[in-house]
């Protein structure tokens, strides 16, 4: 009788991120290598890459299909970034320069649904072909349910022959398009990029004609599965608007507090002349 031994090949674990030829599989306070200067660390629990006065001269690849975050402390620089998770968030208050004249695409997002800049992040991108490319949503999902790029009180400057390649739209909150000056957009809403933006794009904090939320007496914040609102008075009407500019909820509760169930994403809560942006997890 012939006995055949069948061996089981152990699969190599998938790293969270790769930096050049460095694979990162777990949390670490220090990622070191010839391509890294400054302090680079990683928190696997929150899937966050922390850059502190760091320069990375090799491409960075966010590998796993999760929500990837980059925390910026001080001034940082990176050659290029390839993102495959569902969402990617750049968190301030620091800055990050990506790309250069020798880089074709500074940020490539083959499977990313949205890039978010928040908490005063400053992103400056230069590339020889395309600054940011999110071709997946357009080619594979011609009717995306959210824009590819969200900028919340942060700065984004892109210099490239094509600033945004195949992006479905922009969501602005607490900021505005400075250049191109003739670019038509509506504050705090979704912007279709039918013709794209070429050569130069500049978005900076600052709005015009938006009522400050702090002057309102009510409070709203996102929680798991929806938004909770407190401090309502006189049967005020609540309207919730999604990132497509569509009203997804409109009601007038009799109570001073209420909960509105919502899908995960970013929304505007509008009561009277005051507006608050919230995030539903």
C-alpha positions in Angstrom: 0.0 0.0 0.0 1.3 3.4 -1.0 1.1 6.1 1.6 1.2 9.7 0.4 2.0 12.4 2.9 0.2 15.6 2.2 1.8 18.6 3.7 -0.1 21.7 4.6 1.7 24.9 3.6 1.4 27.6 6.2 0.1 30.8 4.8 2.2 33.9 5.4 0.2 36.5 7.4 -0.8 39.6 5.5 1.0 42.7 6.8 -1.0 45.8 7.8 1.3 48.0 5.9 4.6 47.9 4.0 7.2 50.6 3.8 9.6 49.7 1.0 10.6 46.2 1.9 9.6 46.6 5.5 6.4 44.6 6.5 4.5 45.7 9.6 2.4 43.0 11.2 1.7 44.4 14.7 1.8 47.5 16.8 5.3 49.0 17.1 6.7 52.2 18.6 9.5 52.4 16.1 9.6 51.4 12.5 13.2 51.6 11.3 15.0 51.1 8.0 17.3 52.8 5.5 14.3 54.5 3.9 13.0 56.1 7.1 14.2 59.2 8.9 12.5 60.6 12.0 9.9 58.8 14.1 7.5 56.3 12.5 5.2 54.1 14.6 2.1 52.0 14.1 -1.0 51.2 16.2 -2.5 48.0 14.9 -5.6 48.3 17.1 -6.7 51.5 15.4 -4.9 50.8 12.1 -3.0 54.1 12.5 0.4 55.0 11.1 1.9 57.9 13.1 4.5 60.2 11.5 6.4 62.6 13.6 8.9 64.8 11.7 9.4 61.8 9.5 10.7 61.4 5.9 10.0 58.1 4.0 11.9 57.7 0.7 10.2 54.4 -0.3 6.5 53.8 -1.3 4.1 53.1 1.5 1.3 50.5 1.0 -1.7 50.1 3.3 -2.5 46.5 2.6 -5.4 45.2 4.6 -9.0 46.1 3.7 -9.7 48.1 6.8 -10.0 51.8 7.8 -6.5 53.2 7.6 -5.4 56.3 9.4 -2.3 58.5 9.2 -1.7 60.7 12.2 0.6 63.7 11.3 2.8 65.3 14.0 5.0 68.1 12.7 6.2 68.3 9.1 6.5 64.9 7.2 7.3 63.7 3.7 6.6 60.5 1.8 7.5 59.3 -1.7 4.1 57.8 -2.6 1.1 56.1 -1.0 -0.9 53.1 -2.2 -4.2 52.6 -0.3 -6.4 49.5 -0.5 -8.7 49.8 2.6 -12.2 51.1 2.5 -11.4 54.5 4.1 -8.3 56.4 4.6 -8.1 59.4 7.1 -5.3 61.9 7.4 -5.4 63.4 10.9 -3.8 66.7 11.8 -2.5 68.9 13.2 0.7 68.2 11.2 1.5 68.2 7.5 2.5 65.7 4.9 4.2 66.2 1.5 3.8 63.3 -0.9 5.3 62.8 -4.4 7.7 64.8 -6.5 8.6 65.4 -10.1 9.8 61.8 -10.5 6.6 60.2 -9.1 3.9 59.3 -11.5 1.0 59.0 -9.1 1.5 60.3 -5.5 -1.6 58.6 -4.0 -3.2 55.6 -5.7 -6.5 54.2 -4.3 -7.5 51.1 -6.3 -9.9 49.9 -3.6 -10.5 53.0 -1.4 -14.0 54.4 -1.2 -13.0 57.7 0.5 -10.1 59.8 1.6 -10.7 62.2 4.5 -8.6 65.1 5.8 -9.5 66.2 9.2 -8.4 68.0 12.4 -6.3 70.5 10.6 -4.3 68.1 8.5 -2.2 69.7 5.7 -1.5 67.6 2.6 0.7 68.9 -0.2 0.9 66.6 -3.3 3.1 66.8 -6.4 3.3 64.3 -9.2 4.4 64.1 -12.8 1.1 62.5 -13.9 -1.7 62.4 -11.3 -1.8 63.7 -7.8 -4.6 61.4 -6.4 -6.1 58.6 -8.3 -9.2 56.7 -7.2 -10.1 54.7 -10.3 -11.9 51.8 -8.5 -15.1 53.7 -7.7 -15.5 55.0 -11.2 -14.6 51.9 -13.2 -16.2 49.3 -10.8 -19.0 51.3 -9.3 -20.2 54.0 -11.7 -22.8 55.2 -9.2 -20.8 55.7 -5.9 -22.9 56.5 -2.8 -20.4 58.9 -1.5 -17.6 61.2 -2.8 -14.0 60.0 -2.9 -12.5 63.0 -1.2 -13.7 64.7 2.0 -11.9 67.7 3.5 -12.9 68.9 6.9 -11.2 72.1 8.1 -8.0 71.1 6.6 -5.6 72.0 3.7 -5.1 70.2 0.5 -2.8 71.4 -2.3 -2.1 69.4 -5.4 0.2 70.2 -8.3 0.1 67.7 -11.1 -1.0 67.6 -14.8 -4.1 65.8 -13.4 -4.9 66.7 -9.8 -7.7 64.2 -9.2 -7.9 61.2 -11.5 -11.4 59.7 -11.8 -12.7 61.0 -8.5 -16.5 60.9 -8.1 -16.8 64.1 -6.0 -15.6 66.2 -3.1 -17.2 66.9 0.3 -16.2 70.1 2.0 -16.8 71.2 5.6 -15.2 74.2 7.2 -13.1 74.8 4.1 -13.3 76.1 0.6 -11.7 75.8 -2.8 -9.2 78.7 -3.3 -7.9 77.6 -6.7 -8.9 77.2 -9.4 -10.9 80.3 -8.7 -13.4 79.5 -11.4 -14.2 76.1 -10.1 -17.9 75.9 -9.3 -18.8 74.3 -6.1 -21.4 74.5 -3.3 -20.2 74.8 0.3 -20.6 71.8 2.6 -22.0 69.5 -0.1 -21.0 67.0 -2.8 -19.3 68.2 -5.9 -19.4 66.2 -9.1 -16.1 66.4 -10.9 -17.5 66.0 -14.4 -14.5 67.6 -16.1 -11.9 67.0 -13.4 -9.3 69.4 -12.1 -6.0 69.9 -13.8 -2.6 71.4 -12.9 -3.4 72.9 -9.6 -6.0 72.5 -6.7 -5.9 74.4 -3.4 -8.4 73.8 -0.6 -8.0 75.7 2.6 -9.9 76.2 5.9 -12.5 78.9 5.9 -16.1 79.3 4.8 -18.4 82.1 3.8 -22.0 82.5 4.9 -22.2 79.4 7.1 -23.7 79.9 10.5 -21.4 78.7 13.3 -22.8 75.7 15.1 -21.5 77.0 18.4 -24.2 79.7 18.4 -27.0 77.0 18.5 -28.4 75.8 21.7 -28.8 72.2 20.5 -26.1 69.5 20.4 -25.7 66.7 17.8 -23.1 63.9 17.6 -22.7 60.7 15.7 -23.0 57.3 17.5 -23.1 53.7 16.3 -26.1 53.4 13.9 -27.2 57.0 13.9 -27.1 60.5 15.4 -28.2 61.7 18.8 -29.6 65.2 19.3 -30.2 67.1 22.5 -31.3 70.6 23.6 -34.2 70.9 21.1 -36.8 73.6 21.7 -40.2 74.6 20.4 -40.7 71.6 18.2 -37.8 72.4 16.0 -37.5 70.7 12.6 -34.5 68.5 12.1 -33.1 67.8 8.6 -30.3 65.3 7.9 -28.4 65.6 4.6 -26.0 63.1 3.2 -22.9 63.7 1.2 -24.8 63.7 -2.1 -26.7 66.7 -0.9 -29.8 64.6 -0.4 -32.2 65.0 2.5 -32.4 61.6 4.1 -34.4 62.5 7.2 -36.8 65.4 8.1 -38.9 65.4 11.2 -40.1 67.5 14.1 -39.9 65.6 17.4 -41.9 66.8 20.4 -39.2 65.8 22.8 -36.1 67.9 23.7 -33.9 65.0 22.6 -34.1 62.4 19.8 -32.2 59.6 18.0 -32.2 59.3 14.2 -31.0 56.0 12.8 -28.6 56.4 9.9 -26.1 54.3 7.9 -22.4 54.7 8.4 -21.0 57.8 6.8 -20.8 61.6 7.0 -23.9 63.8 7.3 -25.1 67.4 8.0 -27.6 68.0 10.7 -29.5 71.2 10.1 -31.9 72.9 12.5 -33.2 76.3 11.6 -30.1 78.3 10.3 -27.5 76.2 12.1 -25.6 73.2 10.7 -23.5 70.6 12.3 -21.4 67.9 10.5 -21.4 64.5 12.2 -19.9 61.1 11.6 -21.9 57.9 12.0 -19.9 54.8 12.7 
